[in-house]
Amino acid sequence: MKERTIGFYEIVTAADGKATRTRPMDWDGVLADVSQVPVAGRTVETDAQLVGTIATYGMQDHLLLHRVKDGGEWMSVMNWDTGDLRELEQSAHEGYLDTSVVCFLPFGNIVGIMQGARSAPSQKGLQAWLNGIQLFPGTQLEVRPVVAYAEYERLKAASGASSVEVKVMANKMGALREGSRQGGLARTLRTAVDAYGEISVTMIITVPRGKQLTEHRERLLADLDEISDIVSGAERARARLVFSDPDGPERSQLVELVEHSITAKKRVPATDAEGNSIRIVSAVDAILSAAAEHQDALQLAVDVLEP
C-alpha cells in the first residue's frame, strides 16, 4: 500500500500583486453549483486541460481535479500473465486523466490536496482552475501553502508549557555541549548522544493537567527556552504553552517553533477486500483524518480561533 503526501493550502484573494486573507467562502454552495454545470463549463485550458468533477461522500461534496493526458502521449497496457501489449488510443469523446482529490475544510478557506500521481494537478493547478471557471467573478484567487510560523515571542508571555515535541537532527546535537546548559531537556538530549553517538532524536514530553503540577510546567518552559537556539534549527519543534489569566481560567495554545509547510503522509488503499476500487473514498478519509490531526496547527497558521 503506497504512502501518499497530503498538502494543506489556503485560498486567498490576490490584487495588485498582494495576497489577502478573506472571509470564509461558501465552498459547500460552490461545489453544489459546480456539480450542476456541464463538463464544458468545468473545463479550463491552461498549460494543460483541467476538468473538475464533484464526488459526494459522507453527505459532503469534494472536488476531483483532473489533468487530461495529452492525446499525443504514448500509453500502453501489458497483461502480466501473457506479456501481451495493447496500445491505448484516446477517442474524440473520451480522455485519460491524472486525478487529485481536494477536500475543503470547514475553517479558514483551507483545502487538503492529495495527488494521485506526480503529473496530477497540484495547488497551482487548483488555482488555475478556480480562476479559470470564475467561481467568484471579479475576484482573483491564489492558493498558497499553509505555513506554520515560528513564534518564539510567545515563550516570554507564557507561564508554563504542558507539552513539548522536538526533533533534532544529528548535525545540531553538538551545540548541546556548548555553554552550561543544565536544564532537563538539554541533559536528556545530551544523555542520548553520549549513549548512542551521532544520532537524531525525537522527544515528546507531556505534563498532565493539575494545579499540583504547575511547577513542572514552569520548569519545562524554562528548559525549552534554554535550548531555543537549538530548537530554531530543529527539524520539528512545537509546544503547548500555558497562559495564566488573573481574572479567568488558565488557557493553553499550541505554538510552532520551526517554520514549515504543514503536510502529512498517509497510506491509501486502492481496493477493498472484494477488489472494488476505493481510491477516492480512501483519499478523502486520509485527508480528513490528517486535517483532524493537524487542526490546531492549521487554525493557528491562518489565525482561526477554536470554536
C-alpha positions as CSV (number, residue, x, y, z in Angstrom):
1,M,0.0,0.0,0.0
2,K,1.6,3.2,-1.2
3,E,2.1,6.2,1.2
4,R,1.0,9.5,-0.3
5,T,1.6,13.1,0.8
6,I,-1.3,15.4,1.7
7,G,-0.6,19.1,1.4
8,F,-2.7,21.8,3.1
9,Y,-3.2,25.1,1.3
10,E,-5.0,28.4,2.0
11,I,-7.2,30.1,-0.6
12,V,-6.7,33.9,-0.5
13,T,-7.6,36.8,-2.8
14,A,-5.0,38.4,-5.0
15,A,-5.0,42.0,-6.2
16,D,-2.1,44.3,-7.3
17,G,0.4,41.6,-6.5
18,K,-0.7,41.3,-2.9
19,A,-2.4,38.3,-1.4
20,T,-5.0,38.9,1.3
21,R,-7.0,36.6,3.6
22,T,-10.7,36.9,3.2
23,R,-13.9,35.9,5.0
24,P,-14.8,32.2,4.9
25,M,-16.2,31.4,1.4
26,D,-19.2,29.2,0.8
27,W,-17.4,26.2,-0.6
28,D,-20.3,23.9,0.1
29,G,-22.5,26.1,-2.1
30,V,-19.8,26.5,-4.7
31,L,-19.3,22.7,-5.1
32,A,-23.1,22.1,-5.2
33,D,-23.3,24.7,-8.1
34,V,-20.3,23.1,-9.9
35,S,-22.0,19.7,-9.8
36,Q,-24.8,21.1,-11.9
37,V,-22.6,22.5,-14.6
38,P,-21.9,20.6,-17.9
39,V,-18.4,19.3,-18.5
40,A,-17.5,22.2,-20.8
41,G,-18.2,24.7,-18.0
42,R,-16.0,22.8,-15.6
43,T,-13.0,22.6,-18.1
44,V,-10.2,25.1,-18.2
45,E,-7.4,25.3,-20.8
46,T,-4.0,26.3,-19.3
47,D,-0.7,24.6,-19.9
48,A,-2.8,21.5,-19.6
49,Q,-6.5,20.8,-19.8
50,L,-8.1,20.8,-16.3
51,V,-11.5,19.4,-15.5
52,G,-13.3,19.4,-12.2
53,T,-15.9,16.9,-11.1
54,I,-17.7,16.6,-7.7
55,A,-17.7,13.4,-5.6
56,T,-20.1,13.1,-2.7
57,Y,-19.0,11.0,0.2
58,G,-20.5,11.0,3.7
59,M,-23.1,13.7,2.8
60,Q,-20.1,16.0,1.9
61,D,-19.1,17.2,-1.6
62,H,-15.4,17.0,-2.6
63,L,-13.6,18.1,-5.7
64,L,-11.8,15.8,-8.1
65,L,-9.5,17.8,-10.2
66,H,-8.2,16.1,-13.3
67,R,-5.4,16.8,-15.8
68,V,-6.4,15.4,-19.2
69,K,-3.5,13.5,-20.7
70,D,-2.3,14.9,-24.0
71,G,-3.6,12.9,-27.0
72,G,0.0,12.6,-28.2
73,E,1.2,10.8,-25.1
74,W,2.1,7.1,-25.8
75,M,0.3,4.8,-23.4
76,S,0.2,1.1,-23.4
77,V,-1.3,-1.7,-21.2
78,M,0.5,-5.0,-20.6
79,N,-1.0,-8.3,-19.4
80,W,1.4,-9.5,-16.8
81,D,0.3,-13.1,-17.2
82,T,0.7,-13.3,-21.0
83,G,3.0,-10.4,-21.7
84,D,0.6,-9.1,-24.4
85,L,0.9,-5.4,-25.0
86,R,-2.0,-3.2,-26.1
87,E,-1.8,0.4,-27.2
88,L,-4.2,2.8,-25.7
89,E,-5.8,5.3,-28.0
90,Q,-7.9,8.2,-26.9
91,S,-11.2,8.8,-28.8
92,A,-12.7,12.1,-29.6
93,H,-15.3,11.6,-26.8
94,E,-13.0,10.2,-24.1
95,G,-9.8,11.1,-22.3
96,Y,-7.4,9.6,-19.8
97,L,-7.0,11.5,-16.6
98,D,-4.5,12.2,-13.8
99,T,-6.6,13.0,-10.7
100,S,-6.1,14.9,-7.5
101,V,-8.6,14.8,-4.6
102,V,-9.3,18.2,-3.0
103,C,-11.2,18.5,0.3
104,F,-12.4,21.9,1.5
105,L,-12.1,22.2,5.3
106,P,-14.7,23.9,7.4
107,F,-12.5,26.7,8.5
108,G,-10.0,29.3,7.2
109,N,-10.5,28.7,3.4
110,I,-8.2,25.7,3.7
111,V,-8.0,22.8,1.4
112,G,-6.3,19.4,1.7
113,I,-4.9,18.0,-1.6
114,M,-3.7,14.5,-2.4
115,Q,-2.3,13.9,-5.9
116,G,-3.0,10.6,-7.5
117,A,0.2,10.8,-9.5
118,R,3.2,13.2,-9.9
119,S,1.5,14.6,-13.0
120,A,-1.8,15.1,-11.3
121,P,-2.9,18.8,-10.6
122,S,-1.0,20.5,-7.8
123,Q,-2.2,23.6,-5.9
124,K,-1.1,25.7,-8.9
125,G,-3.5,23.6,-11.0
126,L,-6.3,24.2,-8.5
127,Q,-5.5,27.9,-8.6
128,A,-5.7,28.0,-12.4
129,W,-8.9,26.0,-12.4
130,L,-10.7,28.1,-9.7
131,N,-9.8,31.3,-11.6
132,G,-10.5,29.8,-15.0
133,I,-14.1,28.9,-14.3
134,Q,-14.6,32.2,-12.5
135,L,-16.3,30.9,-9.4
136,F,-16.2,34.4,-7.9
137,P,-16.5,36.8,-10.8
138,G,-14.2,39.8,-10.4
139,T,-12.1,38.1,-7.8
140,Q,-8.7,36.6,-8.4
141,L,-7.8,33.7,-6.1
142,E,-4.4,32.4,-5.0
143,V,-3.7,29.0,-3.5
144,R,-0.7,29.1,-1.2
145,P,0.8,26.5,1.2
146,V,-0.3,26.8,4.8
147,V,2.9,27.6,6.7
148,A,3.3,27.2,10.4
149,Y,5.3,30.2,11.5
150,A,7.9,30.1,14.3
151,E,6.5,32.1,17.3
152,Y,9.3,32.4,19.9
153,E,8.0,35.6,21.3
154,R,5.1,33.6,22.9
155,L,7.6,31.8,25.1
156,K,8.2,35.0,27.0
157,A,4.5,35.6,27.7
158,A,3.7,32.1,28.8
159,S,3.6,30.9,32.4
160,G,4.4,27.3,31.6
161,A,4.4,24.5,29.0
162,S,2.2,21.4,29.2
163,S,3.9,19.6,26.3
164,V,7.0,19.9,24.1
165,E,7.8,18.0,20.9
166,V,11.2,18.4,19.4
167,K,13.0,16.5,16.6
168,V,16.7,17.4,16.5
169,M,19.0,16.1,13.7
170,A,22.4,14.8,14.4
171,N,24.2,17.8,12.9
172,K,22.6,20.1,15.5
173,M,23.3,17.9,18.6
174,G,26.9,19.2,19.1
175,A,25.6,22.5,20.2
176,L,24.3,20.9,23.4
177,R,27.9,20.7,24.7
178,E,28.4,24.4,24.3
179,G,27.8,26.6,27.3
180,S,26.4,25.5,30.6
181,R,23.0,24.0,29.8
182,Q,21.7,22.2,32.8
183,G,18.0,22.1,32.1
184,G,16.1,18.8,31.8
185,L,15.7,18.9,28.0
186,A,19.4,19.7,27.4
187,R,20.5,17.0,29.8
188,T,18.1,14.4,28.3
189,L,19.3,15.1,24.7
190,R,22.9,15.1,25.8
191,T,22.5,11.7,27.6
192,A,21.0,10.2,24.4
193,V,24.1,11.5,22.4
194,D,26.5,10.1,25.0
195,A,24.8,6.7,24.9
196,Y,24.3,6.3,21.2
197,G,26.7,8.6,19.4
198,E,25.8,10.7,16.4
199,I,22.1,10.3,16.3
200,S,18.9,12.2,15.6
201,V,16.4,12.4,18.4
202,T,12.6,12.9,18.5
203,M,11.4,13.7,22.0
204,I,7.9,14.3,23.3
205,I,7.3,15.4,26.9
206,T,3.8,16.0,28.4
207,V,2.9,17.3,31.8
208,P,-0.6,16.3,32.9
209,R,-3.2,18.8,33.9
210,G,-3.4,19.7,37.6
211,K,-2.6,22.6,39.8
212,Q,-0.1,20.5,41.8
213,L,2.0,20.2,38.6
214,T,2.2,23.9,37.9
215,E,5.9,23.9,38.9
216,H,6.6,21.1,36.5
217,R,5.1,23.1,33.6
218,E,7.1,26.2,34.6
219,R,10.3,24.1,34.6
220,L,9.5,22.6,31.2
221,L,9.0,26.1,29.7
222,A,12.3,27.3,31.2
223,D,14.2,24.3,29.9
224,L,12.7,24.9,26.4
225,D,13.8,28.5,26.5
226,E,17.3,27.4,27.4
227,I,17.7,25.4,24.2
228,S,15.7,27.8,22.0
229,D,18.8,28.4,19.7
230,I,19.0,24.7,19.0
231,V,15.2,24.3,18.6
232,S,15.2,27.1,16.0
233,G,17.3,24.8,13.8
234,A,15.4,21.7,14.6
235,E,13.6,19.5,12.1
236,R,10.4,19.9,14.1
237,A,9.5,21.8,17.3
238,R,6.3,22.7,18.9
239,A,5.0,23.3,22.3
240,R,1.6,23.7,24.0
241,L,2.1,26.8,26.2
242,V,0.1,27.7,29.3
243,F,-1.0,31.2,29.9
244,S,-2.3,32.4,33.3
245,D,-5.1,34.9,33.5
246,P,-5.5,36.6,36.9
247,D,-9.2,37.3,36.1
248,G,-10.0,34.0,34.4
249,P,-9.2,30.3,33.9
250,E,-5.8,29.1,32.7
251,R,-5.7,28.7,28.9
252,S,-3.3,26.9,26.5
253,Q,-2.2,27.3,23.0
254,L,-0.2,25.2,20.5
255,V,2.8,27.1,19.2
256,E,5.1,26.2,16.3
257,L,8.7,26.9,16.9
258,V,10.0,26.0,13.4
259,E,8.6,27.5,10.2
260,H,7.4,24.8,7.8
261,S,4.7,23.9,5.4
262,I,2.0,21.7,7.0
263,T,1.9,18.3,5.3
264,A,1.1,14.7,6.2
265,K,1.7,11.2,4.9
266,K,-1.0,8.6,4.8
267,R,-1.3,5.1,3.4
268,V,-4.2,4.9,1.0
269,P,-5.7,1.6,-0.1
270,A,-6.8,1.4,-3.7
271,T,-9.2,-1.5,-3.4
272,D,-11.3,-3.1,-0.7
273,A,-11.4,-6.8,0.3
274,E,-13.6,-7.6,-2.7
275,G,-11.3,-5.9,-5.2
276,N,-13.6,-2.9,-5.7
277,S,-11.9,0.5,-6.3
278,I,-12.0,2.7,-3.2
279,R,-9.2,5.2,-4.2
280,I,-11.3,8.3,-3.9
281,V,-13.0,7.3,-0.7
282,S,-9.7,6.3,0.8
283,A,-8.1,9.6,-0.2
284,V,-11.0,11.6,1.3
285,D,-10.7,9.7,4.6
286,A,-6.9,10.2,4.7
287,I,-7.2,13.9,4.0
288,L,-9.9,14.5,6.6
289,S,-8.0,12.3,9.2
290,A,-4.8,14.3,8.6
291,A,-6.8,17.6,8.9
292,A,-8.2,16.5,12.3
293,E,-4.7,15.5,13.5
294,H,-3.2,18.9,12.4
295,Q,-6.3,21.1,13.2
296,D,-4.6,23.1,16.0
297,A,-1.6,23.9,13.8
298,L,-3.7,24.7,10.7
299,Q,-6.0,27.0,12.7
300,L,-3.0,28.7,14.3
301,A,-1.3,29.2,10.9
302,V,-4.3,31.0,9.4
303,D,-5.3,32.9,12.6
304,V,-8.6,31.0,13.1
305,L,-9.6,30.6,16.8
306,E,-11.0,27.3,18.0
307,P,-14.8,27.5,18.4
